Amino acid sequence: MKSRAAEDIIRIENLTFSYPAPEEGTESQTAVDDISLYIEEGSFVAVLGQNGSGKSTLIKTINALLSPSRGDVFVCGMNTKDEELVWEIRRSAGMVFQNPDNQLVSAIVEDDVAFGPENLGIPAPEIRERIDDAMKRTGIFGLRKKSPHMLSGGQKQRVAIAGVIAMRPKCILFDEATAMLDPRGRCEVMQIIRSLKKEGITVLLITHFMEEAAEADRIIVMEKGKIALSGTPEEIFGDPDSVKRLGLKLPPAVEMRELLRARGIDIPDSVLNMDGLARYLCGRAEPERDSSGV
């Protein structure tokens, strides 16, 4: 049997992070409070919670943007407190932020995608190979000579994701990367996340869109710096009262599922999206056939 460390790409042990007191005489603010968490390699984990619950702080400690006040965070076995390992940690766990404009640094798309590998000192021929591969995987190869700032929000976010992919990380952290996008842009980003998952890349997604979280392998719900709920989407959304009590909405399909249940239609917890709901209801509506096929 593999050891716990061998199975988990991210290990968080008794993590506490407090922001400094804003003014003299005031108290520091604890954003993450004594959390222990293990993320299995290749998994897709969604992190939910209201504003101020500690989601973004948690994910920034994984990328070594913030150093723990207490406890430890390990990425691929590397302790984020070790300053000599910071760049290797960020290479292993890339970050995609909410506003793509904050990650765009060049006037040409392909130059922007090349920025990360260039800073890693990758040889030029390999950089060319990496950026072409990343642009094709994110569907922006045809935009490679365009200016990033002339693109739509969804296209900009795909450029930012391509820049992270070009660094060949084992894990990608999405800090509300779909929050500023229209439905089409969100769909484009989720398609990329699905493909990353298939390739075995670990994905952590902070989101306010419950239908995105419903696609994850595991959901973590935070409240006041602590983990309030943790489980599969079926487990989390199978307890709608707990989700609502934490100030969160249910995915639209789950809302519909609960309304139909209240009318006496028994629908399983595994139905989490509109396609699944439609298939289940259509299956129930099909007339029974006898053994002759009539």
C-alpha angles and dihedrals in degrees: 000000000000118000119248090252091052093053099044123070090189125038120182115186123189091327119187124173124183126183115225118264108274092221137018111272094025126105127254116253118241107214099171117032121200099314125175116190138161124201118197118224113260095019129128111226125183120203117206136180143120122281109289095025092118101256099130093041090054094051093046090057088057091054090046091242086123126033119219119259086209134358129026141277119202124194115188086343093307119124110230089216090069103094092197090062099047097103093045089050092051089048089054095043111036122194130221113192133210096253112050091198088070090063100043111100107159138062094232126055097229091048089053092051090048094053096087098047090045091055089050090058094243113169113261097246090053091047089056090051093047097049093046090050093047093048092049092048091052095042097243101108090109089056095052095114095043127102109256091220091061093057131094120263092258092048091049091052090051089053089052091049091048089054090055094044090052089064088060098230123185090218133030122201117205111199101198088312092166097045097097097040132097119240092271092051091048090051091052092052093047090052089056091048090053091052092048089052091052090052091056097253113146112239128198113187126189107198144158091204108095094197088062092050090050089068094058127102090229137013126210117194118198130201127178093345096310136096106258098175135010129178147090119313088254091055096044098044091037085073101052094167092062091048092051092044088060090056096256131128125232123242109270092248091052091049088053091045091055093048090052091047089054087057091054101264109135109220120173124241089244090075103094107145137048094252091053091046092050092048092049094049093045089051090053090049095055112106117246116255127213123231091273090062094248 
